[in-house]
Amino acid sequence: MRQTALIVQNDPGTCRALSSTLATAGIESIHAETGAAMWQQLERGPDIMILDLSLPDGDGLELLRQFRQTSDLPVLIHSTRSDEIERIAGIESGADDFLPKPCNMRELLARVLSLLRRTRHATPIPRDEIRRLHFGEWTLNTATRELTRSDSASAALGGPGYTLLHTFLEHPFKPLSREYLSRILNREYMPYDRIIDVHVSQIRRALGKRADGCSFIKTLRSQGYVFVADVTSSH
């Protein structure tokens, strides 16, 4: 079954280049030149979205924040607004990845394929394997991918956030390097890439503090991160 990418971009030349590149991997493209058109095209059920931040009728970051309230569809930002602040803001708003414009189209295709593989591998869990992972006042349901607190409050994680938290809960008190966490997200590890750090910061904000006032995730200098709370599971 062919997969489809929604390209949200108002520059015809960039759209053509992206479409041609994706076509080499058998990925079809649909296009939206504005934010309003993006919402219409989403009804066609694309498998991934490639989003420019500068659109004629609105800011891409705000569109992304609204979109993330209802969807976990993989989103790759491809934009000239690519300084470090914009990149971090993009990831914090819910993007799965960020590539500056212009970029090597082979790299962009590799990032797209990586995100699509991650989505394809997220297969439903058999009913007898459904687990709830409990830590502090929180419970992560691996079937619904929901994170809820004992007072019934819930926290939104997004795809990468869920994957990283699930990994931490599977390895409590075990140091996990940034390189290892990058591989978990099917990303090529780059020493100065802060995307893993941004995702971990999002998880920390969602979880808040433990009863003793410390964070659930501790930074290990020159090593990575470690989850520092007991984890139990139930069906």
N, C-alpha and C positions, 0 to 999 in steps of 0.2 A: 504494500500500500504506500503510495507516494505521500511524502510529507510536504507541508506548505508553510512558508514563511511570510509573515505580514511585515512589509517594509513601510515604516512610517517616516517619510522623507519627502520634502518638496522640491528637491533638485533632480531634474530628469536624468542628468548624466550619472549621478550617483546611483539612482534607481536602476538604470540600465546595467551599470557595472556590477551591482549587487545581484541582480537577477541572473546575469550571465554566469557569475561565479557560482551561485547556488545551483544553477541548472546542471553544471558539470558533475554534481553529486546527486542528481535526480530530484532536487528539491524545487517545487513549484513556488512561484511568488505571486502575492497579491499586494496592492499598493494603496497607500493612503497619504494624501498630501497635506492633510490637516488633522488636528485632534478630533474634530467632529467626524471626519471620514474614518478615523481609526476605530471609533466605537461601532460604526456601521459594519466595517470589514471584520471586526471580531466576531460578529454573528456567523461568519462562515467557518469558524472553528479552526483557525490556524494552529500549528504545532509550536511555533516560536515567533517572537516579535523582535525586529531590529528597529530601534527607536532613535531618531534624531532628537536632540533637546531643543532646537530652535525651529519652531513651527509658526506659521503665519497667524494662527488664532490662539496661541497659548504657549505656556512653558512646559517642556517635556517632563520636567521633574514633578510638577504638580499633577500632570496627567498620570504619571507612573504611580504616584501616591494614591490617587483615586482608584486606579486599576488594581492595585495590590489589595484593596479592601475586599475584593470579590474573586480574585483569580491568582493561581500559582503558575500560570503560563510562563515558560522561560523568556526572559527579556535580556537582550544584548543592546547596550547603548552604543551608538556609533555617531560621534559628534565632534565638531571642531571645538566645542566647549570642553576642553580636556585637561585643564590644569588639575593639580592634586586636589584642590578643594571641590571642584566639580565632580571629579571621580568619586571621592568619598561621599559626596552628597547623593550621587547616583546610586551607589550601593546601599546607602542608608535608606533611600526612597524605595528600594525593592529590586533593583537591577541584579541580575545574576552575573553579569560580566560587563566590561567597559573597554572599548577600543577607540582610540582617537581617530579623527579623520584628517588627512588621508592615512591609510594603513595598508599593509601588505594583504592583498585579498586572499592569499593562501592561508594566512594566519586567521583571518576572519572566518573563512570556511571551516578551519579546524576548530575554532571556538564554537561555532554553530553546531557542528557535528557532535562535539563533546556535550553540549547542553541537551541535544536531542537524545543522545545515548542515555544520559542521566534520567531523562523523563521516561524513556522506553523501559528502562530497567526497574522503574518504580511500579512493579506489578502488585496486584492485590494480594494481601496476605491471607492464606487459608484460615478459615474460621477457628480451627483448633490451634493455630499458631499465634492468634491475636494476643498481644501482651500490653500490659500497662506498666510503665516504669515509674516508680514512686521515689521521690527525693524531697526532703524538706516538706513543704506544704504543696508541692507540685506533683502532677501526674502527666506523663506523656503517653498518649494512646497511639500505638504504632499502626493501628488500622485506620483511624480517622486523621492521624497526624495532628491531633489537637493537643495543646498544652493548657491544662486547667489547674486552678488552685483550689484548695479545700473550701474556700468561700464561694466557689462556683465562678470566680473570675477567670477569664481566659486571656491568653496572650498570642498575638499573631507572630509567626516566625518567618514565613516564606520558605521556599524550597531549600536554599542553601542553609538557612538557619536551622531548619528541622534536621537536615542531614548531619550538620556538625553537632548539634545537641545530642542526637541519637548516638553518634560516635562517642561523645564524651561519656554518656550514660552506660555504654557498653564497656568502657574502660575507666571506671572511677579510680582515682589515685594513681593513674599511670600517665607519665609525661608523654604528650603527643606533640611532635614537632610541627612547625608550619609547613614543612615539605610534605609530611604525611597527611596533614589536613588538606593541603592543596590536591593531593592525589585522590583523596576521598571525594572531592568536588570535581574530579576529572579536569583539573587545571594544571598547566605547566607551572612548576615552581620557579619563582624569580625572587632572589633574596630581598629586593627592595619593594616588592609588591605588597601593599598594605590591605589588600582585599580581605584576607583571612582575619587580620586584626579588626577590620570594620565589622565583619560578621560576628566575631566574638563579642565586640562591644555591644552590638544589638542584642545578642543573647543575654548578656549581663544586665542590660537595661530592662529587658523583659522579665527576668527572674528576680531582680532586686537583690536584697541581702539575705543571708542566712540568719538564723535566730541569734547568732553571736555577733552579728553586724559585719561579717566578712562576706566577700563575694563567693559564689559557687565555683567560679573558674579563676584559678590563680595563674598569673604570668610567671613563667620561669625564664629568667634572663639567659639569653643565648640558646635556649632550648625550645621554648614553645609555650604550651599551656597544660594545666592539669586540673581535672574536675575533683573537687575536694569535699564531697559529701557522700554518705552511704546511699546506695541505690538498691531497691528491692523490686521484684516483678510479680505480677499476678496475671491470671487469664480472665 
